[in-house]
Amino acid sequence: MAKQVAEKAGYIDADVREAFFDQGYDAKALMNFLAVVTAITFTNYAYALTKVDVDFPLVAN
């Protein structure tokens, strides 16, 4: 499902959506999935546009 969400800007095939529910997930899980996709997309775009420094120290080798 994640692949189709990314490739089709959220427009997934009905059978993919139904398979998600058939695996025991509910509407709340779908919204949680959407929240994760939104957060990841936002942070990826924010970094790509701004190139801001990472806000934690790098791990020493």
C-alpha positions as CSV (number, residue, x, y, z in Angstrom):
1,M,0.0,0.0,0.0
2,A,2.8,2.4,0.8
3,K,4.3,2.0,-2.6
4,Q,1.0,2.9,-4.3
5,V,0.4,5.9,-2.0
6,A,3.8,7.3,-2.9
7,E,3.5,6.5,-6.6
8,K,-0.1,7.6,-7.1
9,A,-0.2,10.6,-4.6
10,G,-2.6,8.8,-2.4
11,Y,-4.8,7.3,-5.0
12,I,-4.6,3.6,-4.3
13,D,-6.4,0.7,-6.0
14,A,-9.6,-0.4,-4.3
15,D,-8.2,-4.0,-3.9
16,V,-5.1,-2.7,-2.2
17,R,-7.2,-0.7,0.3
18,E,-9.5,-3.7,0.9
19,A,-6.5,-6.0,1.4
20,F,-5.3,-3.6,4.2
21,F,-8.7,-4.0,5.9
22,D,-8.8,-7.7,5.3
23,Q,-5.5,-8.1,7.2
24,G,-7.3,-6.8,10.3
25,Y,-6.5,-3.1,10.2
26,D,-9.2,-0.6,10.8
27,A,-9.9,3.0,9.8
28,K,-7.8,4.2,12.8
29,A,-4.8,2.3,11.5
30,L,-5.3,3.8,8.1
31,M,-5.3,7.3,9.6
32,N,-2.1,6.4,11.6
33,F,-0.5,5.2,8.4
34,L,-1.4,8.4,6.7
35,A,0.0,10.4,9.6
36,V,3.4,8.6,9.2
37,V,3.4,9.1,5.4
38,T,2.6,12.8,5.9
39,A,5.4,13.3,8.5
40,I,8.0,11.5,6.4
41,T,7.0,13.4,3.3
42,F,7.1,16.7,5.2
43,T,10.5,16.1,6.7
44,N,11.9,14.9,3.3
45,Y,10.6,18.0,1.5
46,A,11.7,20.4,4.3
47,Y,15.3,19.0,4.2
48,A,15.4,19.0,0.3
49,L,14.3,22.6,0.2
50,T,16.3,24.0,3.1
51,K,19.3,21.8,3.6
52,V,19.1,22.6,7.3
53,D,21.6,21.0,9.6
54,V,20.6,17.9,11.5
55,D,19.7,18.9,15.0
56,F,21.7,16.3,16.8
57,P,25.4,15.7,17.0
58,L,27.0,13.2,14.6
59,V,28.1,9.9,16.1
60,A,31.9,9.7,16.4
61,N,33.6,6.9,14.4
